[in-house]
Amino acid sequence: MSDNRGFGFESSNYYAMADPHNSRTDFVRFSLDQGVLRFGQFKVKSGRISPYFFNAGLFDSGVSVGKLAGFYAQALVQSGIEFDMLFGPAYKGIPLATATAVALSSHPVMAHRDIPFAFNRKEAKDHGEGGVLVGAPLRGRVVIIDDVITAGTSVRESVQIIRAAGAQPAAVLIALDRMERAGADDSLSPHSAVQDVANTYGIPVVSIASLSDIMTLLENDPQFTEHREAVAAYRDKYGVA
């Protein structure tokens, strides 16, 4: 693109003030406070019994979504990735992209730039403007925003939509990277779903936090000590470095 909406952030003063580690652990605590992150025994989509569960759908109020969007914006800014707009895959990505665009527009590093965003419909609209896309035209470098990556289906569909429009997928931005390998216990994949997406499409995947940040909390906060052993064992069995 020839306009001035390509954003890359290399301000040494900003990075001197920002502490990515604190931002990541702050997000873990925020998720716990909101009941989005819980410890116990949970059967997850893969059929495994996980000692923790993350459900971003429980960010369900104006205040919580506003703060979540601030974490997304901060993670994207700190990544230094250059981008022109945001894309939210239906359905969870729609409010995430919308709220993050708002948060970015007021972020001090963004200098009040207006961030375009778009999202898709699950089914094409056959009246009015028609089509499957809503929002700004897909142009330039596009960041895909979602909550987590499990099988990578929504990323694959998003990449196809973005490329079909003549735009370029620049990155995927998610809330939590579980750092977990897929497959049966006797035939685990060598990579996590996040690593597979990065390798398949040649784009970075940025997360607000990861399993490593959850472990940091468990190792340093006595309040959660009782869950440390179970989460560590799960990570040792299914995790990636």
C-alpha positions in Angstrom: 0.0 0.0 0.0 1.1 3.5 -0.6 -0.7 5.2 2.3 0.8 5.8 5.8 -1.2 3.1 7.6 1.6 0.5 7.7 2.6 0.1 11.4 5.9 -1.2 12.6 7.1 -0.2 16.1 10.8 0.2 16.7 10.8 3.0 19.3 13.7 2.3 21.8 12.0 4.6 24.3 8.8 2.6 24.2 10.5 -0.7 24.6 12.6 0.6 27.5 9.3 1.4 29.3 7.4 -1.7 28.4 7.9 -5.0 30.2 6.5 -7.8 28.1 6.8 -10.3 30.9 4.7 -8.3 33.2 2.1 -7.8 30.5 1.9 -11.6 30.0 1.6 -12.5 33.6 -0.8 -9.6 34.2 -3.0 -11.2 31.5 -2.9 -14.6 33.2 -4.0 -13.0 36.5 -6.7 -11.1 34.7 -8.0 -14.3 33.1 -8.1 -15.9 36.5 -10.0 -13.0 38.0 -12.6 -13.2 35.2 -13.0 -17.0 35.5 -11.8 -17.4 32.0 -8.8 -19.4 33.2 -9.5 -22.1 35.7 -7.6 -25.0 37.3 -9.1 -28.5 37.9 -9.9 -31.3 35.6 -11.4 -30.5 32.2 -12.2 -32.7 29.2 -11.0 -30.6 26.2 -11.9 -30.9 22.5 -9.1 -33.4 21.9 -10.5 -35.7 24.5 -7.6 -35.2 26.9 -8.2 -34.4 30.6 -6.5 -31.0 31.1 -5.6 -29.6 34.5 -6.5 -26.1 33.2 -9.1 -24.6 30.9 -9.2 -21.3 29.1 -12.6 -20.1 27.8 -12.3 -16.6 26.2 -16.1 -16.6 25.7 -16.3 -15.7 29.4 -14.9 -12.2 28.6 -18.5 -11.2 28.4 -18.9 -7.6 29.6 -17.9 -4.2 28.3 -15.3 -3.7 31.0 -13.7 -7.1 30.5 -13.7 -7.0 26.7 -12.3 -3.5 26.8 -9.4 -4.6 29.0 -8.9 -7.8 26.9 -8.6 -5.6 23.8 -6.0 -3.5 25.6 -3.9 -6.7 26.1 -4.4 -7.6 22.4 -3.3 -4.1 21.3 -0.3 -4.2 23.6 0.9 -7.6 22.3 0.6 -6.5 18.7 2.4 -3.3 19.3 5.2 -5.0 21.2 5.6 -7.6 18.5 6.9 -5.0 16.1 4.9 -6.6 13.2 4.0 -4.2 10.4 0.3 -4.2 9.5 -2.4 -2.2 7.8 -5.6 -3.6 9.2 -7.3 -6.4 11.3 -9.4 -9.3 10.4 -11.7 -11.2 12.7 -12.9 -14.7 11.6 -16.5 -15.5 12.5 -17.6 -15.8 15.1 -15.3 -15.2 18.1 -12.9 -13.1 16.1 -15.6 -10.6 15.2 -15.8 -8.8 18.6 -12.1 -9.4 19.2 -11.0 -7.6 16.0 -13.6 -4.8 16.6 -12.5 -4.1 20.2 -8.8 -4.4 19.4 -9.2 -1.8 16.6 -10.7 0.6 19.1 -7.9 -0.2 21.6 -5.2 0.4 19.0 -6.7 3.7 18.0 -6.1 5.1 21.5 -2.7 3.3 22.1 0.0 6.0 22.7 2.4 4.4 20.2 -0.3 4.5 17.5 -0.6 8.3 17.6 -4.4 8.0 17.3 -4.3 6.4 13.9 -7.6 4.9 12.7 -7.3 1.2 12.4 -9.5 -0.5 9.7 -11.0 -3.9 10.4 -13.1 -6.5 8.6 -14.7 -9.8 9.4 -16.5 -12.6 7.5 -20.0 -14.1 7.7 -20.4 -17.9 7.9 -22.9 -17.7 5.1 -22.9 -15.4 2.1 -25.5 -12.6 2.2 -27.8 -12.8 -0.8 -29.3 -9.3 -0.5 -28.1 -5.8 0.1 -24.3 -5.5 -0.4 -24.1 -9.3 -0.5 -21.0 -11.4 -0.1 -19.3 -12.8 3.0 -17.2 -9.8 4.0 -18.2 -7.0 6.3 -16.2 -3.9 7.2 -13.2 -2.3 5.5 -11.9 -3.6 2.2 -9.1 -6.2 2.7 -5.9 -4.4 1.7 -2.2 -4.5 2.5 -0.9 -6.5 5.5 -3.7 -8.0 7.5 -3.5 -9.4 11.1 -5.9 -12.2 11.9 -7.3 -12.0 15.4 -8.8 -15.0 17.3 -8.9 -16.4 20.8 -6.8 -19.6 20.5 -5.6 -21.9 17.8 -6.7 -25.5 18.1 -6.9 -27.2 14.7 -6.1 -24.1 12.6 -9.3 -24.2 10.6 -10.3 -20.6 11.1 -6.8 -19.4 10.3 -6.8 -21.5 7.1 -10.2 -20.0 6.0 -9.0 -16.5 6.9 -5.8 -16.8 4.9 -7.8 -18.0 1.9 -10.2 -15.0 2.2 -7.4 -12.5 2.6 -5.3 -13.8 -0.3 -8.4 -14.0 -2.5 -9.0 -10.3 -1.9 -5.4 -9.5 -3.0 -4.2 -8.7 0.5 -1.4 -10.3 2.5 -1.8 -12.2 5.8 0.8 -10.6 8.1 0.3 -12.4 11.4 -2.1 -14.2 13.7 -2.8 -12.7 17.1 -4.3 -14.9 19.8 -5.0 -14.7 23.5 -3.4 -17.9 24.7 -0.9 -20.3 23.2 -1.4 -23.7 24.9 2.0 -24.9 23.5 0.4 -28.3 23.1 1.0 -31.1 20.6 -1.8 -32.8 18.8 -2.5 -36.5 18.2 -2.9 -39.7 20.1 -0.6 -40.3 23.1 1.4 -42.8 21.1 1.7 -40.7 18.0 2.0 -37.1 19.1 2.8 -34.5 16.4 6.2 -32.9 16.6 4.8 -29.4 16.6 2.0 -27.5 18.3 -1.0 -26.1 16.4 0.5 -22.7 16.7 3.8 -23.9 15.3 2.0 -25.7 12.5 0.2 -22.5 11.5 3.4 -20.5 11.5 5.2 -23.1 9.4 2.3 -23.7 7.0 1.6 -20.1 6.1 5.0 -18.5 6.8 3.5 -15.9 9.2 4.2 -15.2 12.9 1.7 -16.2 15.6 1.7 -13.7 18.5 0.0 -14.6 21.7 -0.8 -12.4 24.7 0.3 -15.2 27.0 1.2 -18.9 26.8 1.4 -22.0 29.0 4.9 -20.8 30.0 3.4 -17.7 31.6 0.8 -19.9 33.4 3.6 -22.0 34.8 5.5 -18.8 35.9 2.4 -17.8 37.9 2.1 -21.3 39.4 5.8 -21.4 40.4 5.8 -17.9 42.0 2.4 -17.5 43.6 1.7 -19.7 46.7 -2.0 -19.2 46.1 -1.8 -21.6 43.1 0.9 -24.0 44.3 -1.5 -26.9 44.5 -2.0 -26.9 40.8 1.7 -26.7 39.8 2.5 -30.4 39.7 -0.6 -31.3 37.6 0.0 -28.6 35.0 3.8 -29.4 34.9 3.0 -33.0 34.3 0.6 -32.2 31.5 3.2 -29.9 29.9 5.9 -32.5 30.1 3.6 -35.0 28.4 2.0 -32.9 25.7 3.9 -29.6 25.5 6.5 -28.2 23.1 9.5 -26.1 23.9 
